[in-house]
Amino acid sequence: MPFPIRTCVICKEEFELKPDKPGFANRCLDCSTNDETVDPITKRHMDPEDLKSSKEANEARRAAMRNLLYRKDS
């Protein structure tokens, strides 16, 4: 049984979608491995002030969702 032929969404080249292929099903092997090298660059180090502000924002977001979900409609 032949493997399905897919077209890569990044480089537009055709490739065979084989089982246990690392990466995404819509990307060729080269583009999947190149994407993994970009991830450490996009992740940035957060200093304590950024962590505190994001923590406070997450807590406020959780509280707002909790109020919306569980408030009594009188």
N, C-alpha and C positions, 0 to 999 in steps of 0.2 A: 504494500500500500504506500503510495507516494505521500510525501509530506505536503501540506498546503503551502501554496506560494502567497506570500504577503508582500506589500509594498511599505517600505519604511516611511514614517511620517516626517522624518527629519531630512534624510538625504535622497528620498524618492527612489531608492534602488530596490529591486525585488530580491527576496531572500526566502529560504525554506524555513518554515516554522517547525522546529524539531522539539521533541519532548525534552524536558529538563534544560531548556535553553535559559541561561541567565538573562535577567533584564525584562523588558516589557515585550508583550506579544506583538505590538505594532511598531517595534524598532528593530533594526538589524543588530547583529552582535557588536559591530564597531561603534554604532551610536549608543548602544546600551552601556558599553564599558566607558565611553567618553563621558557620559552623563554622570557616572559615579565619581569621576575626578573633580567635577564641578561642585558637588555637595559640600566639601569642607570649606571652600572659598565662600559660599553663600551663607554658611553658618557663621555668625559673628559672636565674639565674646561679649557677654553682658556684664557691665559693672554693677555694683551693689545698688545704686540708685535706680537703674533700669529694672533690675530684678524686683525691687520693692514696688515700683510703680506698676509693673505688669502683674504682680501678685495682688495689689489693691484693685486693679482693674478686673482681674479674674474673680475676686471675691464679690465685687459689686455686680458683675455680670451674673454670677450664681445667685445672688440675693434677688436680683430683678426677675430671673427666670423662676425662682422658687415662689415669689410673690404672684407672678402671673399664673403659674400652674395651680397653686394651692389656695388662692384667695377665695373667700366666700362671696358668692353673688347674692346680695341681699335685695 
